[in-house]
Amino acid sequence: MTFTKIATSLLLLLTLMVFGGQAAFSQAGQVEVNRIGQMPNEPSPYNVRDWKQVAQQYDALVYDLQLSGQYLPLVFVNNNGINYPQHQSFGLHSYVGTNNPTAGEGINVLPSLVSATLAGIDKSNQNGRNWVLMSQDYFNKANGEMIYLNNRSGGSGGDWWYDLMPNIYFYQLYDLYPPFGDAEFQFNSVADQFAAAVRAMGGSDTPWSPAYMNYRAWDFVDMQPNDQGVPEPEAAGA
């Protein structure tokens, strides 16, 4: 018998012993641990924070234009948007005491609208303002990006996560509110831009070919990758 056959036979025997032994001595049920057994299945008292109320209180605070005091108010309104000059736009302070109080971020503005809406607040008609319509200025139309970005006049290609998340939040808003303003155009434009990016990365459905996304980010104007720095393919998959 050759060495290869001997080795194969021994490997087969070892496999049978390991898995056969596991089958013979498999655990029948959960092992009782005395200390764990003394713990209640449901703690008492059981207090859960009212997160809906927290979201409503947060919205009432950060969207109050009448607040005064140090670092207040936490919201600002622009009379004319950058991408939609016919509409007002707005931003929120990224953190209390920011050094740049007139530079809102899409990753802060858009999810604040989503969370408030899920908490029962109509952000399309709140105190005489349509905050959802005003948020459409984060769709970078004037500079040709044709997607939502973190800034109202930003540039893609710096970070996958920052470029993708505003679009995901917008899609949530599109689902929560009827399409008004330029929402329907934006909805299709975002899909078209990301589909074009996937194709530029080598993705194809006929014949099937996965896109190569192991980049730091993607430039949606030039349709070129940013291969400098730490790649973020997991953010691209968002």
N, C-alpha and C positions, 0 to 999 in steps of 0.2 A: 504494500500500500504506500503510495507516495505521501510526501510530507503535506502537500495541499489537501489530500483527502483526509489525512489524520486530523489536520487542523480544523477542517470543515465539520468532521464528525464530532470533535470535542466541543466546538462552538454550538452545534445543534443540541448536544447533550446538556451543556450549561444552560442554554435558553430554556429547555424543557424543565430543568431542575428549578430555575428561578421562577418562571411563570407558573409552573405546576405547583410549586410550593406556596406561591401567593394564593392560588385558587383553593388549595387545601386548608390554608390557615387564614383566609380572608376574614376581616372583621364583620361580625354579624350585625352590629348596630353601634350607636353612639356610646363611647366610653363615658361612664358617669364620673364626673369630677366633683367631689364633695363641696368644695368652696363655691364652685359655679352653680351647683344645684341649690344652694341657699339663696341665690340671687333671684328676685322676682322677675317674671317675664315682662311686666310693665311697672316701672318705678312709680312710687307714690310719695309725695305729690308729683304730678307730671305737668310741668309748665312749658308751653311752647310760645315763643314770642309771636305776636301778631304781625307777621311780615307784610301783610296787605296794608295795615295801618302805618307801618314804618315807611313803606313806599309812598303812601299818600302824604305823610308828613314831610318826607324828603322833597317831594314835588312842590309842596306848598312853600317850603323854605327856599329852594334854589331858583324857583321861577317867580319869586316876589320882587318885582322891580321897585317897589316902594321902600324896601328895607334901607336903613341908613346905619352907619357905624363903620368901624374899622373893617376893611376888606369887603364891605357890602355895597350894593347887592352882588349876588353871585352870578347874575345873568346880565347880558348886555344885548342891545338891539341895534342893528345897522339899518338905516333908512333905505339903503339900496344894496342889493346883493351884488356879488362879483359875477356870478354865472347867470343870474336872473335879476338884472337891475330894476325890473318893474316890480319886484317884490322885496319886502324887508327880509333880512336874515338875522341870525342871532348866534350867540355862543354862550357857553358856561365856563366858569373858571375851572381849570383842571384840578386845582387844589386851592384851599383857602390861603390867601396871602401870595398868590402867584405874582411873579415879576412881570408877567405879560397878560394883563387882565382883559385885553381885547383880542385874544387869539384863542378862539374855541377849538376844540378837537371833536372830530366826528365820532371817535370811539367813546366819547363822553356824552355828546349831545343826543345822538341817535338812540342808544340803548335807554337813555333816560325817558324818551318818549315811549319806547316799547314797554318799559316797566310800569310807567304811569297808566298807560292804556290797559294793561293787564290787571291793574289795581282798580279799574273802573272809572278812570278819568278820561274825558274826551279832550285830547290835546289839539284837536282840530277846531275847537270852539271853547276856549278857556279865557275868561276875562277879556273877551273881545279880540283875541288873537288866535290865528291858525298857526300854531307852532310846527305842525307837521309840514305845511306848505313852506314855511320859512326855512325848514331844515333841508329842503331840496337844493339849497345853494351849496351844499357839500358835494353835490354832483359836479365834478370838474369838467364843465362843458367849454368854457372860454379858452382853456389851454389845450383842448383836443384830447385830453385823457379819456373822456367819455365813460368814466366810472366814478363811483363815490370814493373819496379819499379822506384822510384824516383832517386835512386842511381845505379850506374853500378854494384856495389857489395853490395847490401842492404839486408834487410830482411823484409818480410811481417809480418803483425800482429800488427803493431804499430798504424795505423790510416787507416780507411776505405778509406777516400778520397785520401790520398797520394798513396795508393796501386791501386786504380781503375783508376784515371785520366790518368796516363801514357798509360794505355792500350787503353783507349778511343781515345787518340790522335794518337796512333799507328794505330788503325783501320781507322782513317781518312786518314792517310798517305797511308795506304794500298789501299784505294779507289782512291787516287789522283795519285798514281804512279803504273806502272807495277811491279809485284812482282820480285824483284831481291835480291841477297844475300840470307839470310835465312828468308825472309819475309813470304813466304807461310807456312813454318814450324811454325814460330812464331804465325801466324794467327790462325792456328789450335790448337797449344799448349795453347794459351790464352783461347780459347773457351773450350777446354777440362778441363783446370784447374778450370775455373769458374763453369762449369757444375758439376765437382766433388765436389766443395765447396758447391754448392746449395744442392746436394744430401746429403752431410755430415751434412748440417743444417736441414735436414728433408724434403727437397723438393722432390716431386715425381710427374711424369705425369700420371703414372698408378699404383695405383689409384691416383687421384689428391690430392696433399698435399702441401701447401705453405711452403717455407723455413722460419725458425725463424732466423731473421737477426738482432735482437736487441742487437748487440754487439759493442764494440769499434772498433774491426777490426777482421781479420781472417788470421791465419797462413796457407799459401798455401803449406808449406812443410809437416807439421804435420797434416794438415786439422783439426785444433782445433781453437776454438774462443778465442778472448781476451775479457773477460767480466769485465775487470778492467777499472775504469775511466768512462768517459761520453760515453754512447752508441751513435752510429751514424747510425741507420738503414736507414735514408734517403740517406746517402752517398752510402750505400750498394746497393741501388736501382738504382744507376746510371748505 
